[in-house]
Amino acid sequence: MAQERYILHFKGDLPLPAEDLQLIQAKTQLIDASQKALLVELNAEEDPDELAGQLAGWTVSKESHYPIPTTRPTVRKPPEP
């Protein structure tokens, strides 16, 4: 099964609600956690908006990857022969 990664960010005050964490652990696979954010994997067939609707005070966004820019010098115009 294909997995997609999502970031769940809590907008309320700490500590994180225990019932929300139980729901998240039941529906997803927890990859990483910080104080107010969780990185989770969902099956591709599951709807992340459905999970977001069950979690008041949380935002759900898909994980993004950005390529690392190269620092190697490049030749703008090659010398003429």
C-alpha atoms as one frame of an Amber mdcrd trajectory, in Angstrom:
protein
   0.000   0.000   0.000   1.211   3.472  -0.803   1.803   5.765   2.126   1.584
   9.543   2.140   3.116  11.747   4.827   1.285  14.577   6.538   2.181  17.138
   9.178  -0.342  17.653  11.959   0.134  20.939  13.812  -1.669  21.709  17.087
  -2.866  25.320  17.451  -3.981  25.119  21.107  -2.154  25.238  24.412   0.081
  22.431  25.629  -0.203  19.635  26.624  -1.601  17.905  23.554  -5.071  16.433
  24.191  -4.756  12.732  25.074  -7.938  11.771  23.188  -6.619  13.451  20.020
  -3.324  11.572  20.306  -5.184   8.271  20.728  -7.226   8.964  17.581  -4.099
   9.940  15.614  -2.252   6.790  16.705  -5.268   4.624  15.803  -5.643   6.040
  12.268  -2.017   6.775  11.298   1.544   5.637  11.763   3.517   8.172  13.809
   6.927   8.942  12.252   8.202  11.891  14.301   6.953  14.339  16.928   7.860
  17.726  18.352   6.089  19.790  21.015   3.184  20.889  18.801   3.651  18.989
  15.525   3.480  15.375  14.392   4.725  13.747  11.197   2.469  10.827  10.313
   1.913   8.402   7.441  -1.557   7.665   6.074  -2.593   5.043   3.566  -3.207
   6.626   0.164  -6.854   5.456   0.266  -7.592   7.341   3.524  -8.810  10.922
   3.425  -6.688  13.352   5.481  -9.578  15.855   5.501 -11.700  13.313   7.350
  -9.026  13.051  10.042  -8.732  16.846  10.201 -12.496  17.111  10.712 -12.251
  14.873  13.776  -9.409  16.890  15.317 -10.458  20.313  16.601  -7.537  22.727
  16.927  -5.276  20.825  14.512  -4.181  21.652  10.967  -3.256  18.958   8.465
  -0.909  19.599   5.545   0.921  17.311   3.155   4.672  16.993   3.628   6.664
  18.930   1.012  10.149  18.229  -0.285  12.395  20.907  -1.755  15.557  20.161
  -3.727  18.789  21.419  -2.234  20.259  24.073  -4.534  23.686  23.380  -5.956
  26.576  25.591  -4.918  28.835  24.356  -7.714  29.998  27.162 -10.017  28.672
  26.921 -13.552  29.906  28.339 -16.830  27.419  30.859 -18.146  28.948  31.165
 -21.579  31.542  28.689 -22.805  34.657  30.154 -24.458  34.602  30.425 -28.210
  36.947  28.042 -30.066
